[in-house]
Amino acid sequence: MIVVTTPTVPGSTVTGALGLVRGSSIRARHLGRDIIAQLRNVAGGEIHEYTKMLAEAREQAVDRMIEEAQMLGADAIVSVRFQTSMVVSGAAEMLCYGTAVRLEHDR
């Protein structure tokens, strides 16, 4: 599955739009990791625990979006975007969305 942030795929022509596809993952903080993260916050620098949590959420959201596109028979997903939002205190949603399309490869 081709996944791009652009509205087109180089070397291909979009022959049909199949619709919006999306995937999301909601992750909550872990008390043990949260304590370590708070200590890192005081000292400054990257908070590896949260970086890892968001990377895992992003990958799961992309995987879910791709699954939805495959069910539609898509060749690619174009105009992909990511969005995050806080659901409740201590939990965040990672949303990934784009347009599932069919492609014809240029010759």
C-alpha positions in Angstrom: 0.0 0.0 0.0 1.4 3.4 -1.0 0.8 6.0 1.7 1.7 9.6 0.9 1.0 13.1 2.3 0.8 14.5 -1.3 -2.5 14.6 -3.3 -0.9 12.5 -6.1 1.6 9.6 -6.4 4.5 10.3 -8.7 4.5 8.1 -11.7 0.8 7.3 -11.3 -2.6 8.7 -12.1 -5.5 8.6 -9.7 -8.3 6.9 -11.5 -10.8 6.8 -8.7 -11.4 8.1 -5.1 -12.8 5.5 -2.8 -13.4 7.8 0.1 -12.0 8.8 3.5 -10.1 6.2 5.5 -8.9 6.7 9.0 -7.3 4.9 11.9 -6.9 6.0 15.5 -5.3 4.8 18.7 -5.9 6.1 22.2 -3.1 5.7 24.7 -3.0 6.4 28.4 0.0 7.3 30.5 1.4 4.6 32.7 2.0 5.6 36.4 5.6 4.2 36.5 6.6 5.8 33.2 4.8 9.0 34.2 7.0 9.4 37.3 10.1 8.9 35.2 8.8 11.3 32.6 8.1 14.0 35.3 11.7 13.6 36.5 13.0 14.1 33.0 10.7 17.1 32.6 12.4 18.8 35.6 15.9 18.1 34.2 14.9 19.1 30.6 15.4 17.2 27.4 13.5 14.6 25.5 10.9 12.6 27.4 11.6 9.2 25.8 8.7 7.5 27.5 6.2 9.8 25.8 8.1 9.7 22.5 7.8 5.9 22.4 4.2 6.0 23.4 3.3 8.4 20.6 5.3 6.5 18.1 3.5 3.3 18.9 0.1 5.1 18.7 1.1 6.6 15.4 2.1 3.2 13.9 -1.1 1.6 15.1 -3.2 4.4 13.7 -1.5 4.1 10.3 -1.9 0.3 10.3 -5.7 0.7 11.0 -6.0 3.3 8.3 -4.3 0.9 5.8 -6.6 -2.0 6.8 -9.6 0.2 6.1 -8.2 1.2 2.7 -7.5 -2.4 1.8 -11.1 -3.4 2.6 -12.1 -0.8 -0.1 -9.7 -2.2 -2.6 -7.4 0.8 -2.7 -4.0 1.0 -4.3 -2.9 4.0 -2.2 -3.9 6.5 0.4 -3.2 10.2 -0.5 -3.3 13.4 1.4 -2.5 11.7 4.7 -2.6 13.8 7.8 -2.1 13.2 11.5 -3.9 14.8 14.4 -3.7 14.4 18.2 -6.1 15.4 20.8 -6.5 14.8 24.6 -9.5 12.6 25.3 -9.3 12.7 29.1 -6.6 13.8 31.5 -3.7 11.4 30.9 -5.0 9.9 27.6 -4.4 11.1 24.1 -5.8 10.1 20.7 -3.6 9.8 17.6 -5.7 10.1 14.5 -4.4 9.4 11.0 -6.6 10.0 7.9 -6.4 10.3 4.1 -8.2 9.5 0.9 -8.2 5.9 -0.4 -7.7 5.9 -4.2 -7.2 3.5 -7.1 -4.1 4.2 -9.3 -3.0 3.6 -12.9 0.8 3.6 -13.3 2.0 5.9 -16.0 4.1 4.4 -18.8 
